[in-house]
Amino acid sequence: MLAQILSFTDMVVVKVTPILNEIVAAFLIVFIGLIIGKILGNITLRFFRDVDRTSLLRKKYRLANNLSTIVSYSIYTIAVILALNSLNALWLVIVFIALCFTVVLGFSVLFTVRDFIPNFFARTKVIKKYDIGKTYSIKRVRGVLENVGVLEIRLRKDNGDIIIIPHKEVIN
């Protein structure tokens, strides 16, 4: 009886050990990737802050912070991909990402078409009804009609603000 229990536990250990080794290796890959990503992000931040002080790349947006974030996240992504590859689960993640991308793309197309078609066809009514350069009051906004675009009109208020109104809102 004891021999059977010992042989069963040996069999379980022999089967489970390689799987646990792969999981531990994957966690180590991710952990090392996080460390390397953080270090390289900080190095990039310091380098571009020094370049920024010399005013070669002075921009309105913080270039140094953005570039260091891109470097860090790129390293994180590579580490996760390597970890998934070590677990032989990379194909599953790629299929999941492709599925998510397809769903997002589909919804984007649906919302674009939903907004584009009514505004595009309402344009002909707007062109017939309104003249550029005249003052109109549309949707509680009073201003001079500056432009009739493909999907919207532009009104300039007395204070100089430009208000953009979709054609379907103008017609309703």
Secondary structure as UniProt FT lines:
FT   HELIX           2..53
FT   TURN            54..55
FT   HELIX           63..86
FT   TURN            87..88
FT   HELIX           90..129
FT   TURN            132..133
FT   STRAND          135..138
FT   TURN            139..140
FT   STRAND          141..148
FT   STRAND          152..156
FT   TURN            158..159
FT   STRAND          162..166
FT   HELIX           167..171
//
